[in-house]
Amino acid sequence: MVGGIDADVYSKLVKELGRPAPRRKRINVQLAEKMHRLGWTHKQIARHFNCSPCTIRRRLEEAKKQRMNKVG
């Protein structure tokens, strides 16, 4: 059984459709923003949240865009 699905059925689905997309890593963006303002690098913040620096950069950019959309 894989996620409640028979292993044979699951392998057939993977062959047909490909692997399921990975889940989005949960990060406290407000804390990451505070850390960044205090001078932490993306690499240091990523190490704290156990993810990649690219994930931190993306999330900080997303948060900035959301703030800009709310203001303007």
PyMOL commands that set and color helices and strands:
alter all, ss='L'
color gray80, all
select helices_A, chain A and resi 7-17+29-37+42-49+53-71
alter helices_A, ss='H'
color red, helices_A
deselect
rebuild
show_as cartoon
